[in-house]
Amino acid sequence: MKIRIGFELVYEFAQKTSVVLMLNVHPSRATDLIQPDHIRVSPAVPLTRYRDAFDNICARLVAPQGQLRVFTDAVIADSGLPDPIEPAARQHDVSELPHEALMFLLGSRYCETEHLMHVAWSNFAASPPGWARVQAICDFVNSHLQFGYAHAHASRTAMGAFVERRGCVATLPISPSPCAAA
């Protein structure tokens, strides 16, 4: 199937501001693009592109004072099939993980592990490890949180979303994903 993707974002800047945009389709899906997702800005300002440590395509620019419109319109091909389900997928101990995977386990200002650890263990410690535990977490999140772009704000954290029972949809190109199958 063909899916039309795109957006239009309009910002108002009080002064010239350096900006990093991460709005392109992930390179892992680049061959599926039928019509490319070139980021455009109005007024026209120079953009430079680079790839970050997660292989995301990033665009840097200096936004002028006033209004800046950022937009794209693209088409991507997708099978429409759900992500594969792997019930036999096992849970690895942290000591078995490759070094490059460890950064994904770190807390941040958006995911306060010290506050959520108790919630996680009290809800999921009894779940069988592996795929079943991940599916239980996905099922909980999908039933506990109301998702919507209107709930987005720059200071929303994982704990805030948990307490308020709402959050903004955010997806990463990770497959297979039990969350997508839920």
N, C-alpha and C positions, 0 to 999 in steps of 0.2 A: 504494500500500500504506500501511497505517497502522502506525506504529512507536510502541510505548510507551517513553517515556524517563523516567528519574528516578534518584534517588540518595538515600542516607541517609548523612550524615557525622556522626560523634560526636567531639567534641573535649573535652578536659579542660584547663581553664584554671586556673593557680595563682593568678591575680588578675584583676581586671577588665582586659579587653584590647580595644583598638580593632581592628576587623576589616574588611577589604574583601573581598567575595565577588564572583567573576566566574564564575557558574555558569549563567546563563540562555542559552537559545538566542539566537544572534546575530540582531539585528533584520532582517537580510537574509532570514531564514527565518521571521519572525514570522507572515506571512500563511499559512504552512503549518501552524501550530499549530491543532489541532482542540480540544484541551484545553490551556489555558494552563499555563505552567511557573512558577507563582508560588512563589518561595522562601519556605519557612516555617521558623520556628525554635521550639525548645522548650528552656527556658522562653521565653515570648513576651517579646521585647524590640523596641523601635522600630527599624525599618529605613528608611533613606532610599536612594533610587535616583538614579543619574546615569549618563550615558554618557561613556566615556573618549574619548581621541583616536582610537581605532580603531573607535568606535561600538559597543563592547561595553557591555552593560548591567551595571552594578556596583551592589552593595548594601553600604551601610555600616551597621555596628552596633557597639555596645559589648557584648561578651560578658561575662556575670557570672562571678564566680569559681565554679569547679565545672564541671559537665558542660553542654555545649551541643549540641543535636541540630539539624542543618540538613538539610532534605529537600524534595523535590518529586516530583510524579508528573504526567506530561503525556503527550499523544498528538500526534504530528506526522505529516503526510501527506508521502509521498515517492514519486516515480515508480519508484524501484528501479533506474533505468537508470544505467549507469556515466557518469562525467563524460565530456564530449565529448573526443575525441582530435583534436589539431590539429597534425599532423606538419609543416605548413608554417610554424608559429609561429617567428618569428625571434628571435634574441638581440639585444637593444639594447645599445649602448654606454652606460656610466654617464652620459656627457655628454648623452645623448638622453632620459634619464629625467626625469619631472616632479619638481619639488622635493619634493612630499609623499611620494614613493616612497623618497627617499634614507635616511630613518630606518630602513628595513627592511634596509639594508646595513651598519649599524653593529654592531660587536662588543658583547658584554655579558659579565657575569660567567657567564652560562649558555652563551655561544657564544664561545669563545676563538679568534678569527680568527687571531691570531698563531701559535697552535699547529696549527690545522687547515688553514691555507693550503697548506702543503707536501703534506699528505695529499690535499687536493682537487686541486691541480695535477698531482701525480704520477699520480693515478688517472683524471683526466678531461680533461687538456689535449688529448689526442689525439681525444677525442670530438667529433663535428661540433657546432658551436654551435647553439643553439636547442632545439627540442623534443627532439631526439635526446640532447643532453647532459643535459637535465633528466631524461629517462627513464633514462639510464645511472646518474645519481645515485640516483634512486628505486630502481632495481633493486639497486644496491649496498647501500643502506641496508636494504632489505627482506631481502636475503640475509645481510648482515653482523650485523644486530642481532636479538636475541630480544626481542620486545615483550611487556610484561605489566605490569599495575598493581602487582604485587608488587615490581617493580624500582624503583618510584618512591621518591625521597627528596628533601628540600628542597635538598640541595647537589649533586645530580647535574648535570653539565654536558655539553655536546655532546662534549667531548674524553673525559670520563669514560665516557660511553656508548660511544664509539668503542673505547676501550681495553678496557673490560669486556665489550663486545659485547652489551650489554643496555640497555634503556631502557623508559620508560613511554610508552604511546600518547598522543599529543597531536595534535589536529586543529584547523585553522582553516578558516573558511568561505571558501576561495580556490578559484575555479573559472575556467577549466578546470584540472584538476590531473592531470598525468601520473602522479603517485604513486598516485592512486586507481584508475587503470586497470591498474596493475601487479599 
